[in-house]
């Protein structure tokens, strides 16, 4: 749904350094997220190829490779864990929509703002805090696969949890700023399709 830009109130200095900095952060964050998401999408193709290779080797040549299977597992984890923030930026996460879709753009912005501040951002902080010891202990022993022929990078795979929380936190903050600016009458949050179009022209 396209939103009609709100007129700028005369009592808010549009050229305020703070407002300009916030708008710049939102633009840069969203464009980086879209660019990263596009590159990450190629991981879907590699996952298909890896999975097909595992099946072909297993049933076509009666051969198995633990390392290849774990590579597909790593690939799968990277796509989903690192793709959460891009999906959020595109507003494509599953939403239990009872009232949101029927409300006005202003109320939607309030819901997004409150939900991001009270639920989304604290959850990311909690996940990062709760997983820190789990990841640190893995790094302490440079944890490897339990299989002798598996990949020796389990500690790196677990680190993706922290990377995910970082990417998500930046996008949540961007969403908070977008909602706040909209509620202040400083225009609409940047629409996902607008970001994609701008990135495509770069």
Secondary structure, 3 states (H helix, E strand, C coil): CCCCCCCCCCCCCCCCHHHHHHHHHHHHHHHHHHHHHHHHHHHHHHHHHHHHHHHHHHHHCCCCCHHHHHHHHHHHHHHHHHHHHHHHHCCCCCCCCCCHHHCCHHHHHHHHHHHHHHHHHHHHHHHHHHHHHHHHHHHHCCCCCCCCCCCCCHHHHHHHHHHHHHHHHHHHHHHHHHHHHHHCCCCCCCCHHHHHHHHHHC
